[in-house]
Amino acid sequence: MNNHRLLTGLLAAALWSGGVCAVGQTKQVFTIEDLFEVAETNSAQLRPSLSAEEEEKREISVARSGRLPDIEANLSLSYIGDGFTTKRNFSDYQKAPIPHFGNAFGINITQPVYTGGAISAGVEMAELKSTASRYATELQRDNIRFQLTGFYLTYTSVSICAQSWRIISCRPEKCLRR
């Protein structure tokens, strides 16, 4: 409903001025393409479709990243104090010098070799969703354009009829006096 009000207000503002925006002595004529551009940039109905289309494009890149290798890196540092040994009754305490620091470094790289077509199917599914989203956006854009064109043609036909009515309603004796 808000989109309909926006389109109606936009068209009314542009067309009631006779298709001309007068500022001082300069005149600017709005074409139907200008109206389409303004309506598409300000359309509340079209914004979610455009963002959904961008989201689907990101989904394609996420699906394609399944073909890339997974890389994991681990690093650990440790400190070990000196050890000691005793007998069962805690007598005969002896100290054992042990290295105090330790470290470990590990890299794990995994690459899917065969997934049974799951990655390719995921990429294809993401591309199909992106195509469907693009078609939905184009459909909404076309609906907005058709609606604006209908408003424009209605306005121009009314203004042409009004001009014709003024010409027809002019009686010959009044026209001659002018």
Summary of the structure (lengths in Angstrom):
residues: 178
radius of gyration: 37.6
end to end distance: 48.3
largest distance: 138.6
contacts: 390
relative contact order: 0.15
helix: 58%
strand: 19%
